[in-house]
Amino acid sequence: MSVVKMESLEKTARVHLQIRGRVQGVYFRASTVEQAQRLGITGWVRNCLDGSVEVMADGKKAELEKLIGWCRKGPSGALVKEVQTEWEASTEEFYNFSIKR
């Protein structure tokens, strides 16, 4: 049983996040890039016109879960009220993690 669990943790996936609250103007994007790079995740983060922050991330499912956990708190100064999460199949199209404008 642990072999199955280990395989699922190593499997790559994609997660699309929409983060709402006080998340702009508090270094959320730059801090997300740092976290993603630390976790070996590729993709992007951007500010949205409605005041939310959007993240598209590819990587190992276990590492993506850690990124989601971090996004629920964000950097100091952020006040996260909601994180919408949508899992997708990884396309492995990203080579790094960056701020998308």
Secondary structure, 3 states (H helix, E strand, C coil): CHHHHHHHHHCEEEEEEEEEEECCCCCHHHHHHHHHHHHCCEEEEEECCCCCEEEEEEEEHHHHHHHHHHHCCCCCCCEEEEEEEEEECCCCCCCCEEECC
